[in-house]
Amino acid sequence: MDEATKLIHSLGGEKLRWSESCKRFADDKTKLLGDMALACAFVSYCGPFNFGYRAKLMTKDFYEECISLGIPVNKNIDVAQLLV
């Protein structure tokens, strides 16, 4: 019984981390549609351009268009990480 009590107390610190992870997951879930729209725009339209112009398209044009349409989206997405 002592070992079980020790285990429960040692996992008590994980509650905060789990709560933060749940909040972050809920936020990411609400922005998933916008993030995927940005990723699709990147794959469809940005391929032939250099890094600087692609970055401008993503951070200014595509991101701002999503915001103006009321689509929740993360500001700086990593397209490669998102699509993996």
Secondary structure, DSSP 8 states (H G I E B T S, - for coil): -HHHHHHHHHHTTHHHHHHHHHHHHHHHHHTHHHHHHHHHHHHHHSTTS-HHHHHHIIIIIIHHHHHHTT----SS--HHHHH-
